[in-house]
Amino acid sequence: MGRFKLALLPVLLVAVVAAVAGDELRTFIVHVHPRESHVFGTADDRTAWYRTFVPEDGRLVHSYHHVASGFAARLTERELEALSGMPGFVAAAPNQEVSVIARRSVDCSAITVIPDRMLNYPSISLTLPSTTNPTAPVVVSRAVKNVGEASAVYYPRVNLPGTVQVKVAPSSLRFTAANQVQNFTVSVWRGQRTDAKVVQGSLQWVSDKHTVRSPVSISFA
């Protein structure tokens, strides 16, 4: 198996903005995901967990509770680096860069919900509502860049239990040039009945030389 040759765009973006001075306070959107054993009784319980990531009171700008799991907070680059090593951390992006990742204008202080499908994270994390219509899946969009050979074809391979149904479109990603960008969607439905609150697995994009893996976590409301 060769080294990864596809890159999710925000990974490069976050690497660039990390060059800012380490002591400057900025607003970051922080995406976190609890362990399966971590159950929240109320939204306040979830917010209390979010506060454990933030170094001081008053820094938490907003808590997100629907579909996306995370919060907006005022942090320095050094604090963000320390936070990134905590259990449950998935990814983070500065407030002013979220508009680029979401591919539309986003004001983090003025919105209450940021669905994961709006953010081009390397991982995929979503919640299937209890009222999900079997004919109306939750759809996640992602964009990837070919950083390997100019000509390459990748095919999706889904590794998830039968408690969810998953469809990836298109059925292949065909690159004809280096640094070419392709988009794909992942549609998720409820499958077999289960008492589990969370199922985890992966989505792999496989070529004849390389395999790129994205962790997938699906919660049941």
SULURBEL-V24669 format. One record per residue. N is the residue number from 1. PSI is psi as a letter, one per 20 degrees, with the letter a starting at -180 (* if undefined). OMEGA is omega in whole degrees, -180 to 180 (NA if undefined). D_CENTER is the distance of its C-alpha to the mean C-alpha in Angstrom with 1 decimal. Layout:
BEGIN
n={N:N}
psi={PSI:PSI}
omega={OMEGA:OMEGA}
d_center={D_CENTER:D_CENTER}
END
This chain:
BEGIN
n={1:2:3:4:5:6:7:8:9:10:11:12:13:14:15:16:17:18:19:20:21:22:23:24:25:26:27:28:29:30:31:32:33:34:35:36:37:38:39:40:41:42:43:44:45:46:47:48:49:50:51:52:53:54:55:56:57:58:59:60:61:62:63:64:65:66:67:68:69:70:71:72:73:74:75:76:77:78:79:80:81:82:83:84:85:86:87:88:89:90:91:92:93:94:95:96:97:98:99:100:101:102:103:104:105:106:107:108:109:110:111:112:113:114:115:116:117:118:119:120:121:122:123:124:125:126:127:128:129:130:131:132:133:134:135:136:137:138:139:140:141:142:143:144:145:146:147:148:149:150:151:152:153:154:155:156:157:158:159:160:161:162:163:164:165:166:167:168:169:170:171:172:173:174:175:176:177:178:179:180:181:182:183:184:185:186:187:188:189:190:191:192:193:194:195:196:197:198:199:200:201:202:203:204:205:206:207:208:209:210:211:212:213:214:215:216:217:218:219:220:221}
psi={p:r:q:p:j:q:p:p:g:h:g:h:g:h:h:g:i:i:i:q:p:i:j:p:p:r:p:q:p:p:p:r:p:q:q:h:i:o:p:p:h:r:h:h:g:g:h:h:g:h:h:i:i:p:h:q:q:i:i:o:g:q:p:p:i:o:f:q:o:a:r:p:q:o:q:r:h:g:h:h:g:g:h:i:j:q:p:i:p:g:r:q:q:q:g:i:i:h:h:g:g:i:k:r:p:p:o:h:i:i:q:i:p:n:q:h:i:i:p:l:q:h:r:p:p:r:p:o:q:h:j:p:p:h:j:n:r:p:p:p:q:q:p:q:p:o:j:c:q:h:o:q:p:p:q:q:o:p:n:q:r:i:i:q:p:p:p:p:p:r:i:q:o:o:p:i:q:q:j:q:p:q:q:r:q:o:p:p:r:q:c:q:q:q:i:q:h:p:q:q:b:q:p:p:o:p:a:i:h:q:p:p:p:p:q:p:p:p:q:p:*}
omega={-178:178:-173:-178:173:-180:171:-168:-176:177:178:-178:-179:179:-179:-175:-179:-179:-179:-178:-171:-176:-179:178:178:177:179:167:-177:180:-180:178:-178:173:-178:-178:-177:-176:180:179:-178:176:178:177:179:179:178:177:177:-177:179:178:-171:-173:-176:173:178:-179:-179:-177:-179:176:178:-173:-174:179:177:178:-178:-174:171:-177:176:-175:168:178:180:178:179:179:178:-180:-176:178:-177:178:179:180:178:-178:178:177:178:-179:-175:180:-178:178:178:-179:-178:-179:172:-180:-179:172:-172:-179:-175:-179:-179:-177:171:179:178:-177:177:-173:-174:179:175:178:176:-180:-178:177:174:-180:-179:-179:-178:174:-178:-180:-179:-176:167:-174:179:179:178:174:180:179:177:179:-180:-179:-177:-179:-179:177:179:179:-178:175:-176:177:180:-180:-177:178:174:173:-174:174:178:179:2:-178:175:174:-177:-180:179:-179:175:180:176:-179:176:178:174:178:175:180:-174:174:168:179:180:179:-179:174:-179:176:-177:169:-177:179:-178:168:179:170:-170:172:179:-179:-170:174:178:-174:173:176:179:177:-177:179:177:-180:NA}
d_center={24.5:24.0:21.5:18.3:19.2:16.1:13.8:10.6:12.0:10.2:11.0:14.5:14.3:13.4:16.1:18.6:18.2:18.6:22.3:23.1:25.7:24.5:26.4:25.4:23.6:20.7:18.1:14.5:11.5:10.2:7.1:8.9:9.6:13.3:15.4:16.9:20.1:18.9:20.1:20.3:23.5:22.8:20.5:22.6:21.8:18.1:19.0:21.4:18.7:16.7:20.0:20.3:17.8:19.9:23.2:25.4:26.1:25.6:22.5:20.0:19.8:17.9:16.1:13.6:14.6:13.8:10.9:8.5:9.4:10.4:13.1:14.8:17.5:20.2:19.9:21.6:20.1:22.0:20.6:17.0:17.9:19.5:16.7:14.2:16.6:16.5:15.5:12.3:10.7:7.2:7.1:9.4:11.0:14.6:15.6:17.6:14.9:12.4:14.9:14.6:10.9:11.3:14.5:16.6:18.3:16.4:18.4:16.4:19.7:20.7:17.9:17.2:14.1:10.8:9.3:5.6:7.7:8.9:6.3:6.3:3.7:5.9:4.5:4.7:5.6:8.4:12.0:15.1:17.7:21.2:22.7:20.7:23.1:23.3:23.8:20.9:17.5:14.1:12.9:9.5:10.3:9.5:12.0:13.4:16.5:19.4:20.5:23.0:26.1:27.0:27.5:25.0:23.8:20.7:20.6:17.8:18.4:16.6:17.2:16.8:19.7:21.9:20.7:18.2:19.0:16.7:17.7:16.3:18.0:19.7:21.3:21.2:20.1:23.3:23.5:26.9:26.3:24.6:21.7:21.5:18.3:17.4:15.2:14.3:13.3:12.5:14.7:14.9:18.1:19.7:22.0:24.5:25.3:23.9:24.2:21.0:18.5:15.5:15.4:13.5:13.9:12.6:12.7:15.2:16.6:20.2:23.0:26.5:25.7:22.1:19.1:15.5:13.2:9.5:9.2:8.8:9.5:11.4:13.4:16.7:18.0}
END
